[in-house]
Amino acid sequence: MHIETLKIFCDLADLRSFSKTAERHFISQSAISQQLAQLEVTHKCQLVNRKKRPIELTKAGQTLYRAAQDILERYEQFRNELNAQKASGQSRINVGAIFSIGMHTLPDYVKKFMVTHPNVNVHIEYFSAARIYELVLAGDIDIGLVAAPKKDKRLDVYDFENEPMVLACSPRHAMANESQVDIHRLQFERFIAFDKNVPTRQWVDSILERYNVSTRQVMEFDNIETVKRAIEIDSGISILPKTAILQELAAGTIKAVPFSNENFIRPTGIVVRKNKILSQAGRYFVELLQKKSKP
């Protein structure tokens, strides 16, 4: 049996829902069902009463649940002790960031960090938000940086930067030379959006919904760089964090127009697995990332 399978089984027992367990582990409901079925085949017994709503463990399932909790607790203790040994001499911090934060916001923090810790390698990789949560929870990266962070009892979530959101458009667009724009002007405008599973898309959709604005979504992309390229050729407009388009603003290929209604922001956050033992340098790096968000 794999440790991850036992985690999934325990969460299924606690949440009593295939859909909620799938959401917690960022996998499909069918994958949860398959792993449960594999456990039942392995142990030659029924572990869950699927006819009950919400689902319930059978007696065999309750026995496995108690054993699995004990195994997971012992495994977590082993990981913590092993990480403590590694942390004492750690010279590398593994960071996972969504592309916009890793490329446009994080570099200044890394430069400040290197002044005081020149011998520590801050290794940064770019992933989707969903993948970052997976890697942080698995212990494969030390620190994650995401937009619109989700609360999760398995994670410590800290505020990072609140990024101002602006109308991003081509210099040839009719609103490009406005000093401010009312968000209602976006009604039925051609709009370049993020894919539906990108947290920033959900955040922008919530803003538009709050003001009862409907746009014409002509394109959807999973990364901000492609969104920006589409805006530059005047395929449509978008709402983007200003920090992510500074290079284009300097080059004059994109115009940023603030909104008159309110100062829209995109919250970003730092995620670390709960009880994760970071090195002294790792703890300092997290504190450094938090400083700008603190009053």
N, C-alpha and C positions, 0 to 999 in steps of 0.2 A: 504493500500500500504506500502511496505517496503522501507526504505531509499535507500537500495542498488539497488532496482528496478528503483527508480528515477534517481540514479547516472548513471545506465546503459542507461536509455532512453536519458538523457542529452548528454552522450558521443556519443551515436548513432546519435543524431541530429548534434553534432559538427563534428564528424569524417565522417558521411554519408557513413558508411561502416560497415557491419556486421562483417567481418573478423578482421578489425582493432579494433573494440570495443571488440570482443572476446579476442583478444591478450592483450589488455589493462587490462582486468579483469581476465585473466588467466582461462577462461572457453571456452566451445565450441561455435561455431556459432549457433548450434541448441538450446543451452540454451538461447542465446540472443533472438532468434526468439520466443521461448516459453514465455519468460518474456514479450516481446512486445505484443504477442497474448493475454496474460492474461490481460494486461492493456486495450487492445482494447475491450475485452469481458466485463471487469469491467465497462468501460465508454460507451459501446455500440456505438462505432464510430471507423472509420479508422484513425489512427494516422500517418501512413507513407505510402507514395506512392511508392510501391515496384517496379513498372514498370519503374520508372525513374532510370537512371544511371549517376551520383551517386544518391542514394535515396534522397527523399525530404519529408519534413513534410507536412501534410495536414494543413488546417486552424485549425482544432481541435488539431492537433499535436503541432502547434505553440503556442496555448493557454496553453496546458499542459506543454510545455517546459518552458514558462515564469513562470508559477506557481511552477514548480519543482525547477527551479533555486532559487526562493525565499525561498522555503522550505529548500533546501539544505544549503543555506547561513545561515538561521536562526538556523538550526540544528548544523552547524559547529561552530557558535558563542556559542551556548549552550555547546557543547563539550569542547571548549576552556576554557570557564568560569568554568566548572566543573573540568576540569583537573588542572586549576590554583589553585582551592581550595584544590584538592588532593595533588598537588605538594608541597604545603607549608609544609606538614608534611610527605611527602613520605619517607619511609625507605626501599624501594625495587625498584630495576631496573630490568625490564623484558627484557632479551636479547634472540633473536633467532639467531642461527648460523648453517651454514652447518657443518656436522660432522668433517671434517678435520680441520677447523678453531677452532671450539669449543673444540676439544680434544687436539690439538697440538700447537696452536698459542695463544689462548686466556688466558690460565691459568696464564701465567706470568704477563699479564696486570691486571688480577683480584687481584693477590697478591699485586702488587704495589698500586692498588686502595684501598685495605683493610687497608693498612698502614695509610692512611689519613682519611678513612671513615669506621672505624671498625663496626659501628652500622647499616650500609646499606647492605642489602642482595642483591647480584647480582645473580638473578635467571636465569640460562642458560638452554635453551631447544634446542634440535637438530631437524632441519626440512630440507626438500628439499628447494632449492632456490625459487622455485615458491611459496611454502607455506609461506616462510618468507616475500615475497613481499605482499602477501595477508594479513598476520597478521599485518604487519607494517601499511598498508593502512587502515585496519579496526581499528587500535588503540589498538589491543590486545597485542602487544608487543611494547616496547619503542624503541629498537634499533635492527637492523638486520645486520648480517655479512655474506656476500656472495662473491663468486668468480666471476670474470668478470662481475662487476655490470652493470646493464642496466640504462640508463638515462630515467627519467620519470618526467614530469613537476609536478607531485604530491609528489615527493620525494626530499629531500636533500641528495645528494650522496657525501661522502667524501672518499678520498684515505685512504686505510689501508696499508697493507704490499704487496710489490712485492715479490712473492715467487719464488726462483730459481727452474726451471724445469729440471729434470735430467732423463736419461735413468735408469729405475729400472728393474733389472733382478735378476734371481737366481744366487747364487755363482757358480752354475754348468754351467751357460751359457757361450758360447764362448767369449762374449764381457765383461765378468765380471771383468777381470783383466786389462782392457785397462785404460790408464790414461785419455784419451779423445776418443770420437767416433764421426765420421762424421755422420750426420743424414741420409745420403743416404745409410748407412749400414743397416738401418731398412727396406729397400725395401724388400717386400714379407716375412718379419719376422712374426712369430705368435705373435699376439698383443692382450693384454687384455684391453678392452676399457670400458669407462663409457657408460651408456645408452644415447641415442640421445638427450633426453630432459635435460640432465645435462649440465650446462654452461661450465664446464671444458672440457667436450667432444668436444663441439663446438670450444673451444679455441685450444685444441690439434689438432683437424682436420684442423684448419686454418693454423697451423704451418706446418703440413705435406703437405698440399696443396701448401703452398708457396714454398716449396722445391721440389714439384712434386714427393713426396714419397708415395707409396701405400703399406700398410701393409695387412697382412691376419688377419682379426679380428676374433678370435676364440671364444671369450667370451665377453659379455657385462654385466656390473653390475651397480646398482644405487648408490653404496657407495664405498668409498675408502678402507675400511677394507676388503671387499670381494675381491677387486682387488688385494690387497697385499697378501692375502692368496693364490690366484691363481698363483701369481708370485713366491712365496716361494716354491711351488711344481713344478716349472719350466714348467707351462702350457703355458707360453708366457712371453713377455716383455711388458713394458708400459712406458709412459712418465708421471711422477708424480712430485708434489711439494716436494722438499727435506725435508721441515719442517714436512711433514706428515709421513716420513719413518725413522725418527731419532732413534726410538726405535728398529726397525728392523735392522738398520745399526749397532747399538751398539751390538745387539745380533748376528750379522753376518748372518742373514737369508735372507737378501736382499742386493744387491750391487747397489750403485749409481754411474753412470758414467756421467760426464759432457760432453756437446757437444762442438765440436771444431768450429762449424760454427758461433755461436753467443751465448750470454748469454740469453737463453730463460727464460721468467718469466711468472708467472700467477698473474695478478693483482687481488687484493681483495679490497672490499669496505665496508663502513659503510653506512647503509641506515636508514633514519629517515623520518617520514611523515612530509611534509612541514607544517609549522605553529604548529607543535607539541610542546606543552609546557612541557619541561623537568624540573625536580627539579634541584636545584643547583648541587647536587651530580651527577645527570644524565648528565648534561652539562659537568661537570669535567671528567666524564668517557669517553665521546665522545672525549674531548680534549686529554685525555691520549692516547686513541687509535690512534689518528692522529699523535702524536709526532714523531713516528719512520718513518713515511712516509714523514715528512717535512724535507727540506734540512737544 
